Amino acid sequence: MNERYELLAPIAEGGLGAVFRARDLQQGREVAIKRILADKVGGCGTAVDALIREARKQSKVQHPNVVAVYDFGVDTEGGFIVMELAQGETLEDVILRGALTADDFDTLVRQTLDGMSAVHAKGILHLDLKPGNLMIQRLPNGGLQVKILDFGLAKSTPRVGEPDLKACEGLLGSIHFMAPEQFERAPVDARTDIYALGCIYYYALTQKHPFDGETKPQVMAAHLHPRTPLLGTLRPDLPARTVKWVEWLINRAPANRPVSVAEALRVYEEVTKPGA
């Protein structure tokens, strides 16, 4: 890797490694490189291989709202993925300054659902959607460009009869945005990502997590036994149909959520069109 890519500066560090700003010496462009370090994945030696397999699949997703994968491989230091260097700041940083305006929320919903529709169409589940994995760039016209990042926990949609969770996998993800079935080690599918998106949308509108607690076990219990503050009480200015739509996405039972992101987007467009 070192013959082609020059590491410039660290961007972030996570549970499986670190992300660096780098220069692709062949293409003459800046990129982001995520190094999946062998000493970060514990005794599960297949974790790097699994991530590289998913990176290979993600590289087939060509969509303006999904960060592009340019290259990937394994060297003496572990696995690495070379990606598009997304500009801007994370949605988490945006929300910390204030809840989203109606226009920005509308853009966020449409672009994230459109991007995840392309991801799911390739048979990939993200399983770690959260505000920190959405990059927001403010465009010259005042609009937003959203990029979905970090497919480090992504996996293929399981085949019928195939075990869903590998024995070497722990409980990975961001607990404020994880679906109940992830805590229960139950099968996951597109509705698991939809639940995470619903949690993101609720947070973006209120600056509050829909399922919260002072400790991790309390947060997990809040997902499993929901007593979520009604969105309408926190944002009485929102149309009731928009409120019900967001709450639909974070339903405790997967069967009571949208069956796909395409359905979620279709219904969102219906409830937000003028005169609805």
LUMLO-783632 format. One record per residue: residue in three letters; x, y, z of N, C-alpha, C in turn; residue number from 1. Coordinates in steps of 0.05 Angstrom, whole numbers, plus 5000, padded with zeros to 4 digits. Example, Ala and Ser with C-alpha at 12.3 -4.5 7.8 and 13.67 -1.06 7.14 Angstrom:
residu;n_u;n_v;n_w;ca_u;ca_v;ca_w;c_u;c_v;c_w;num
ALA;5264;4886;5156;5246;4910;5156;5264;4934;5156;1
SER;5257;4955;5142;5273;4979;5143;5258;5001;5157;2
END
This chain:
residu;n_u;n_v;n_w;ca_u;ca_v;ca_w;c_u;c_v;c_w;num
MET;5016;4976;5000;5000;5000;5000;5017;5025;5000;1
ASN;5039;5025;5015;5056;5049;5018;5068;5059;4992;2
GLU;5069;5041;4972;5081;5050;4946;5061;5068;4931;3
ARG;5036;5065;4936;5016;5081;4922;5004;5103;4938;4
TYR;5000;5099;4964;4986;5118;4981;5004;5130;5002;5
GLU;5002;5156;5004;5018;5171;5024;4999;5181;5046;6
LEU;5002;5171;5070;4985;5180;5092;4993;5209;5100;7
LEU;4972;5226;5102;4976;5254;5108;4969;5262;5137;8
ALA;4946;5253;5146;4938;5261;5173;4916;5242;5183;9
PRO;4914;5237;5209;4892;5221;5219;4865;5237;5217;10
ILE;4844;5223;5212;4817;5234;5212;4801;5225;5236;11
ALA;4801;5199;5241;4786;5189;5263;4797;5161;5271;12
GLU;4789;5152;5295;4797;5126;5304;4773;5112;5315;13
GLY;4770;5086;5309;4747;5071;5318;4755;5045;5330;14
GLY;4736;5027;5334;4741;5002;5347;4758;4983;5331;15
LEU;4757;4984;5305;4772;4966;5288;4797;4978;5276;16
GLY;4802;5003;5280;4825;5015;5267;4823;5045;5266;17
ALA;4834;5057;5245;4834;5086;5243;4830;5094;5214;18
VAL;4821;5119;5210;4818;5130;5183;4837;5153;5180;19
PHE;4850;5154;5157;4870;5174;5151;4863;5189;5125;20
ARG;4870;5214;5125;4871;5229;5099;4897;5221;5086;21
ALA;4895;5215;5060;4919;5205;5045;4918;5216;5017;22
ARG;4940;5212;5004;4942;5220;4975;4948;5195;4958;23
ASP;4931;5192;4938;4935;5171;4918;4956;5181;4898;24
LEU;4980;5170;4899;5002;5180;4883;4998;5173;4853;25
GLN;4982;5153;4847;4977;5146;4819;4956;5164;4807;26
GLN;4934;5168;4822;4912;5184;4812;4915;5214;4817;27
GLY;4933;5221;4835;4937;5249;4842;4914;5262;4856;28
ARG;4901;5247;4873;4878;5257;4888;4880;5250;4917;29
GLU;4866;5265;4934;4865;5258;4962;4843;5238;4967;30
VAL;4848;5219;4985;4828;5198;4991;4828;5194;5021;31
ALA;4809;5178;5030;4808;5169;5058;4816;5140;5059;32
ILE;4833;5133;5077;4842;5105;5080;4834;5095;5108;33
LYS;4819;5074;5109;4812;5062;5135;4830;5037;5138;34
ARG;4846;5037;5158;4863;5014;5164;4849;4997;5184;35
ILE;4845;4972;5177;4833;4952;5196;4857;4937;5208;36
LEU;4865;4944;5231;4889;4934;5243;4884;4907;5257;37
ALA;4902;4888;5252;4899;4861;5263;4897;4861;5293;38
ASP;4912;4878;5307;4911;4878;5336;4886;4891;5348;39
LYS;4869;4901;5330;4844;4913;5340;4820;4895;5339;40
VAL;4823;4872;5327;4800;4854;5323;4800;4830;5341;41
GLY;4817;4830;5361;4818;4808;5380;4824;4781;5368;42
GLY;4810;4761;5378;4816;4734;5369;4801;4726;5344;43
CYS;4784;4742;5334;4768;4735;5311;4784;4743;5286;44
GLY;4802;4724;5277;4820;4730;5255;4806;4734;5228;45
THR;4781;4725;5226;4766;4728;5201;4754;4755;5197;46
ALA;4755;4772;5218;4742;4798;5217;4753;4815;5193;47
VAL;4779;4816;5190;4790;4831;5168;4781;4820;5141;48
ASP;4782;4794;5138;4773;4782;5113;4744;4788;5107;49
ALA;4727;4787;5128;4699;4793;5125;4694;4821;5116;50
LEU;4709;4840;5128;4706;4868;5121;4715;4873;5092;51
ILE;4736;4860;5084;4746;4863;5056;4725;4852;5037;52
ARG;4712;4830;5044;4691;4820;5026;4668;4839;5024;53
GLU;4661;4852;5046;4639;4872;5045;4648;4897;5029;54
ALA;4674;4904;5032;4684;4927;5017;4682;4922;4988;55
ARG;4688;4897;4980;4685;4889;4952;4657;4893;4942;56
LYS;4638;4886;4958;4610;4890;4950;4602;4920;4950;57
GLN;4612;4934;4971;4605;4963;4973;4617;4978;4949;58
SER;4639;4969;4939;4652;4982;4916;4634;4981;4891;59
LYS;4614;4963;4891;4596;4961;4868;4573;4981;4871;60
VAL;4570;4994;4894;4548;5013;4898;4558;5040;4888;61
GLN;4546;5048;4866;4552;5074;4854;4528;5093;4859;62
HIS;4531;5110;4879;4508;5128;4885;4520;5153;4897;63
PRO;4509;5177;4890;4519;5202;4900;4517;5206;4931;64
ASN;4500;5190;4944;4497;5192;4973;4511;5171;4989;65
VAL;4528;5155;4975;4543;5134;4988;4573;5138;4981;66
VAL;4590;5138;5002;4618;5143;4997;4629;5121;4979;67
ALA;4644;5128;4959;4655;5109;4940;4679;5095;4950;68
VAL;4681;5069;4944;4705;5053;4951;4722;5051;4926;69
TYR;4748;5059;4928;4766;5058;4905;4784;5033;4904;70
ASP;4791;5024;4928;4811;5003;4929;4810;4990;4957;71
PHE;4820;4965;4960;4820;4952;4986;4840;4929;4984;72
GLY;4849;4919;5007;4867;4897;5007;4878;4892;5035;73
VAL;4897;4875;5036;4910;4867;5062;4940;4868;5058;74
ASP;4954;4881;5076;4983;4881;5076;4994;4871;5103;75
THR;5019;4875;5108;5031;4865;5133;5020;4878;5158;76
GLU;5007;4901;5155;4996;4915;5178;4967;4909;5183;77
GLY;4954;4894;5165;4926;4888;5167;4911;4896;5142;78
GLY;4884;4898;5145;4868;4905;5122;4866;4935;5119;79
PHE;4859;4944;5094;4855;4972;5089;4834;4975;5067;80
ILE;4820;4998;5068;4801;5006;5048;4806;5034;5040;81
VAL;4808;5039;5014;4812;5066;5003;4786;5076;4993;82
MET;4778;5100;5003;4751;5110;4997;4753;5139;4988;83
GLU;4731;5148;4977;4727;5176;4971;4730;5192;4996;84
LEU;4743;5215;4995;4746;5232;5017;4722;5251;5018;85
ALA;4703;5245;5035;4679;5261;5037;4685;5287;5051;86
GLN;4674;5309;5041;4678;5335;5052;4656;5343;5071;87
GLY;4662;5362;5089;4641;5373;5106;4645;5364;5135;88
GLU;4623;5360;5149;4624;5352;5177;4603;5330;5182;89
THR;4605;5316;5204;4586;5295;5209;4559;5307;5217;90
LEU;4538;5292;5213;4511;5300;5221;4511;5304;5252;91
GLU;4526;5288;5266;4528;5291;5295;4536;5320;5303;92
ASP;4557;5330;5289;4567;5357;5295;4546;5378;5287;93
VAL;4531;5373;5265;4510;5392;5257;4488;5393;5278;94
ILE;4479;5370;5287;4457;5368;5307;4465;5381;5333;95
LEU;4490;5378;5341;4499;5389;5367;4496;5420;5367;96
ARG;4495;5432;5343;4491;5461;5342;4461;5468;5342;97
GLY;4445;5449;5336;4416;5455;5335;4401;5435;5318;98
ALA;4375;5431;5325;4358;5413;5310;4356;5423;5281;99
LEU;4352;5404;5262;4351;5411;5234;4326;5427;5227;100
THR;4329;5445;5208;4306;5459;5198;4289;5440;5181;101
ALA;4265;5448;5175;4247;5431;5159;4260;5424;5132;102
ASP;4272;5444;5119;4284;5439;5093;4307;5420;5094;103
ASP;4325;5424;5114;4348;5407;5117;4340;5379;5124;104
PHE;4319;5376;5141;4309;5350;5148;4298;5336;5124;105
ASP;4284;5350;5107;4273;5338;5083;4295;5327;5065;106
THR;4316;5343;5062;4339;5334;5046;4352;5310;5058;107
LEU;4356;5310;5085;4368;5288;5098;4353;5262;5094;108
VAL;4326;5263;5097;4310;5240;5093;4312;5229;5065;109
ARG;4308;5246;5046;4307;5237;5018;4334;5226;5009;110
GLN;4356;5239;5017;4382;5229;5008;4391;5204;5022;111
THR;4386;5202;5048;4394;5178;5062;4377;5154;5053;112
LEU;4351;5157;5049;4335;5135;5040;4342;5127;5012;113
ASP;4348;5146;4995;4356;5140;4968;4382;5125;4967;114
GLY;4401;5135;4984;4427;5121;4985;4425;5093;4996;115
MET;4410;5090;5017;4407;5063;5029;4391;5044;5011;116
SER;4374;5055;4995;4360;5038;4975;4380;5026;4956;117
ALA;4400;5041;4948;4420;5030;4930;4437;5010;4944;118
VAL;4443;5015;4970;4459;4996;4985;4445;4969;4988;119
HIS;4419;4971;4996;4404;4946;5000;4399;4932;4974;120
ALA;4398;4946;4952;4394;4933;4926;4418;4915;4919;121
LYS;4441;4920;4931;4465;4904;4927;4467;4882;4948;122
GLY;4446;4879;4964;4447;4858;4984;4464;4863;5008;123
ILE;4468;4889;5015;4485;4897;5037;4468;4910;5058;124
LEU;4473;4903;5083;4462;4916;5106;4484;4933;5119;125
HIS;4478;4957;5127;4498;4975;5139;4503;4967;5169;126
LEU;4481;4967;5184;4481;4958;5212;4496;4976;5232;127
ASP;4505;4999;5223;4517;5018;5241;4511;5047;5232;128
LEU;4486;5051;5223;4478;5078;5216;4475;5095;5241;129
LYS;4487;5118;5240;4486;5137;5263;4494;5164;5252;130
PRO;4489;5186;5267;4496;5213;5257;4526;5215;5251;131
GLY;4543;5201;5266;4571;5203;5261;4580;5189;5236;132
ASN;4563;5173;5224;4569;5160;5199;4555;5172;5175;133
LEU;4545;5196;5178;4533;5212;5156;4548;5238;5154;134
MET;4561;5242;5131;4576;5267;5127;4558;5287;5112;135
ILE;4558;5311;5122;4541;5332;5111;4559;5355;5100;136
GLN;4554;5361;5075;4568;5383;5062;4548;5404;5054;137
ARG;4553;5429;5062;4536;5451;5055;4544;5461;5027;138
LEU;4525;5460;5009;4531;5468;4981;4529;5498;4977;139
PRO;4541;5509;4956;4540;5538;4951;4511;5549;4949;140
ASN;4492;5532;4940;4465;5541;4937;4449;5540;4964;141
GLY;4463;5532;4985;4450;5530;5011;4439;5503;5018;142
GLY;4438;5485;4998;4428;5458;5003;4449;5440;5016;143
LEU;4442;5415;5020;4459;5396;5033;4466;5373;5014;144
GLN;4490;5362;5017;4497;5337;5004;4504;5318;5026;145
VAL;4490;5295;5026;4494;5275;5047;4510;5251;5036;146
LYS;4530;5242;5051;4545;5218;5044;4543;5198;5067;147
ILE;4536;5174;5060;4535;5152;5080;4563;5139;5082;148
LEU;4573;5138;5106;4601;5129;5111;4602;5103;5126;149
ASP;4626;5093;5128;4634;5072;5147;4616;5047;5146;150
PHE;4623;5029;5128;4610;5004;5125;4626;4982;5140;151
GLY;4640;4990;5161;4657;4972;5176;4642;4948;5188;152
LEU;4616;4952;5195;4600;4930;5206;4581;4918;5185;153
ALA;4583;4927;5161;4564;4918;5140;4567;4888;5135;154
LYS;4545;4876;5127;4545;4848;5121;4525;4843;5099;155
SER;4527;4820;5087;4508;4812;5066;4482;4805;5079;156
THR;4460;4811;5064;4434;4802;5073;4435;4771;5075;157
PRO;4428;4760;5098;4430;4731;5101;4411;4716;5083;158
ARG;4421;4693;5073;4403;4675;5058;4384;4661;5076;159
VAL;4363;4651;5065;4343;4636;5081;4357;4612;5093;160
GLY;4354;4609;5119;4366;4586;5133;4394;4589;5141;161
GLU;4407;4612;5134;4435;4617;5141;4436;4630;5168;162
PRO;4454;4621;5186;4457;4635;5212;4463;4664;5207;163
ASP;4451;4681;5223;4453;4710;5218;4477;4722;5231;164
LEU;4485;4712;5255;4507;4724;5269;4529;4703;5272;165
LYS;4553;4710;5265;4576;4693;5268;4585;4691;5297;166
ALA;4596;4668;5305;4603;4664;5332;4624;4683;5342;167
CYS;4641;4693;5324;4662;4711;5333;4653;4740;5336;168
GLU;4629;4746;5328;4619;4773;5329;4609;4779;5357;169
GLY;4616;4803;5367;4605;4812;5392;4581;4830;5386;170
LEU;4572;4844;5406;4551;4864;5403;4563;4889;5393;171
LEU;4564;4893;5367;4577;4916;5355;4556;4936;5344;172
GLY;4563;4961;5347;4545;4982;5337;4543;5004;5358;173
SER;4525;5023;5352;4521;5046;5369;4494;5044;5383;174
ILE;4494;5039;5409;4470;5030;5422;4446;5049;5420;175
HIS;4451;5075;5417;4428;5093;5414;4413;5089;5388;176
PHE;4426;5076;5368;4414;5074;5342;4411;5045;5333;177
MET;4416;5026;5351;4413;4998;5345;4384;4988;5349;178
ALA;4376;4970;5332;4349;4960;5333;4347;4938;5355;179
PRO;4323;4934;5366;4319;4914;5387;4329;4886;5378;180
GLU;4325;4879;5353;4333;4852;5344;4364;4848;5346;181
GLN;4379;4871;5344;4408;4868;5347;4415;4861;5376;182
PHE;4402;4873;5395;4407;4866;5423;4399;4837;5429;183
GLU;4378;4828;5416;4367;4802;5422;4381;4780;5405;184
ARG;4400;4787;5389;4413;4768;5371;4393;4755;5352;185
ALA;4372;4769;5346;4352;4759;5327;4361;4765;5298;186
PRO;4348;4753;5278;4355;4759;5250;4352;4789;5244;187
VAL;4370;4799;5227;4369;4827;5219;4363;4827;5189;188
ASP;4351;4850;5180;4346;4853;5152;4345;4883;5146;189
ALA;4333;4891;5124;4332;4919;5116;4318;4936;5138;190
ARG;4299;4924;5151;4284;4939;5172;4301;4946;5196;191
THR;4323;4933;5199;4342;4940;5221;4355;4966;5214;192
ASP;4364;4970;5189;4374;4996;5181;4353;5018;5181;193
ILE;4328;5011;5175;4307;5030;5175;4302;5040;5203;194
TYR;4303;5023;5223;4300;5031;5251;4322;5051;5259;195
ALA;4347;5045;5251;4369;5064;5257;4364;5091;5244;196
LEU;4354;5091;5219;4348;5116;5206;4327;5131;5221;197
GLY;4306;5117;5230;4285;5130;5246;4296;5143;5271;198
CYS;4315;5129;5285;4328;5141;5308;4343;5166;5301;199
ILE;4357;5165;5278;4372;5188;5269;4353;5212;5263;200
TYR;4331;5206;5250;4312;5228;5243;4301;5240;5268;201
TYR;4293;5224;5287;4283;5234;5313;4303;5252;5327;202
TYR;4328;5242;5327;4350;5257;5340;4355;5284;5325;203
ALA;4354;5283;5298;4359;5307;5282;4338;5328;5287;204
LEU;4313;5320;5293;4291;5338;5298;4290;5349;5326;205
THR;4302;5334;5345;4298;5341;5374;4323;5345;5389;206
GLN;4346;5337;5379;4371;5336;5393;4370;5316;5417;207
LYS;4351;5299;5417;4347;5279;5438;4345;5251;5425;208
HIS;4358;5231;5439;4355;5204;5429;4327;5193;5437;209
PRO;4315;5179;5418;4288;5168;5425;4289;5147;5446;210
PHE;4312;5133;5449;4316;5112;5469;4341;5119;5484;211
ASP;4338;5126;5509;4361;5137;5524;4362;5125;5552;212
GLY;4384;5131;5566;4388;5122;5593;4415;5132;5602;213
GLU;4420;5129;5628;4445;5138;5639;4467;5117;5636;214
THR;4460;5092;5631;4480;5071;5627;4473;5056;5601;215
LYS;4491;5040;5591;4486;5024;5568;4463;5004;5572;216
PRO;4462;4990;5595;4439;4972;5599;4413;4987;5599;217
GLN;4412;5011;5610;4388;5027;5610;4379;5034;5581;218
VAL;4399;5041;5565;4393;5047;5537;4382;5023;5522;219
MET;4395;5000;5527;4385;4975;5515;4357;4969;5524;220
ALA;4351;4973;5549;4324;4968;5560;4304;4987;5547;221
ALA;4312;5011;5542;4294;5031;5529;4286;5022;5501;222
HIS;4305;5010;5486;4298;4999;5460;4279;4975;5462;223
LEU;4284;4958;5482;4269;4933;5485;4242;4937;5497;224
HIS;4240;4958;5514;4214;4964;5528;4209;4994;5524;225
PRO;4202;5002;5500;4202;5031;5493;4180;5047;5507;226
ARG;4189;5069;5517;4171;5090;5528;4181;5116;5517;227
THR;4184;5117;5491;4195;5140;5478;4178;5165;5480;228
PRO;4190;5188;5488;4174;5213;5488;4163;5218;5460;229
LEU;4137;5223;5458;4125;5227;5432;4138;5250;5418;230
LEU;4145;5246;5393;4158;5266;5377;4141;5291;5375;231
GLY;4115;5288;5373;4097;5311;5371;4097;5329;5395;232
THR;4103;5318;5419;4105;5335;5443;4130;5351;5443;233
LEU;4151;5341;5431;4177;5355;5430;4178;5375;5407;234
ARG;4164;5368;5385;4163;5386;5362;4134;5390;5353;235
PRO;4119;5405;5368;4091;5410;5362;4087;5425;5335;236
ASP;4108;5436;5325;4106;5451;5300;4106;5432;5276;237
LEU;4113;5407;5280;4114;5388;5257;4087;5379;5249;238
PRO;4082;5374;5224;4056;5362;5215;4053;5334;5228;239
ALA;4029;5328;5236;4024;5302;5250;4031;5279;5232;240
ARG;4028;5281;5206;4035;5259;5188;4065;5254;5188;241
THR;4081;5275;5189;4110;5272;5190;4118;5258;5216;242
VAL;4105;5267;5238;4111;5255;5265;4105;5225;5264;243
LYS;4082;5217;5254;4074;5189;5253;4093;5173;5235;244
TRP;4102;5186;5214;4120;5172;5195;4146;5165;5210;245
VAL;4158;5184;5224;4183;5179;5239;4178;5157;5259;246
GLU;4156;5159;5274;4151;5139;5295;4146;5111;5283;247
TRP;4136;5110;5258;4132;5085;5244;4159;5070;5240;248
LEU;4180;5085;5234;4206;5074;5229;4218;5061;5254;249
ILE;4212;5072;5278;4225;5062;5302;4206;5044;5318;250
ASN;4188;5031;5305;4170;5012;5318;4187;4989;5330;251
ARG;4179;4980;5353;4193;4958;5367;4194;4933;5350;252
ALA;4173;4926;5336;4171;4902;5321;4178;4907;5292;253
PRO;4197;4892;5281;4204;4896;5252;4180;4894;5234;254
ALA;4161;4877;5240;4138;4873;5222;4121;4898;5221;255
ASN;4124;4916;5240;4108;4940;5240;4123;4965;5230;256
ARG;4146;4960;5218;4162;4981;5205;4158;4979;5175;257
PRO;4167;4999;5160;4167;4996;5130;4182;4971;5122;258
VAL;4173;4957;5102;4186;4933;5093;4212;4938;5079;259
SER;4215;4963;5068;4239;4970;5054;4243;5000;5055;260
VAL;4267;5009;5048;4271;5038;5048;4256;5050;5025;261
ALA;4252;5035;5004;4236;5046;4981;4207;5052;4991;262
GLU;4196;5034;5007;4169;5039;5017;4169;5063;5036;263
ALA;4190;5065;5053;4192;5087;5072;4193;5114;5056;264
LEU;4208;5114;5035;4210;5139;5019;4184;5145;5005;265
ARG;4172;5124;4994;4146;5129;4980;4125;5141;4998;266
VAL;4123;5130;5023;4104;5141;5041;4111;5169;5051;267
TYR;4137;5173;5055;4146;5200;5063;4138;5221;5041;268
GLU;4143;5214;5016;4135;5233;4995;4106;5238;4994;269
GLU;4090;5218;5001;4061;5221;5002;4052;5240;5024;270
VAL;4064;5236;5048;4055;5251;5071;4066;5280;5072;271
THR;4086;5285;5056;4098;5312;5055;4091;5328;5031;272
LYS;4077;5316;5012;4071;5332;4988;4050;5353;4995;273
PRO;4051;5376;4981;4032;5398;4987;4003;5389;4987;274
GLY;3989;5397;5007;3961;5390;5009;3955;5363;5022;275
ALA;3977;5349;5030;3972;5323;5042;3960;5325;5070;276
END
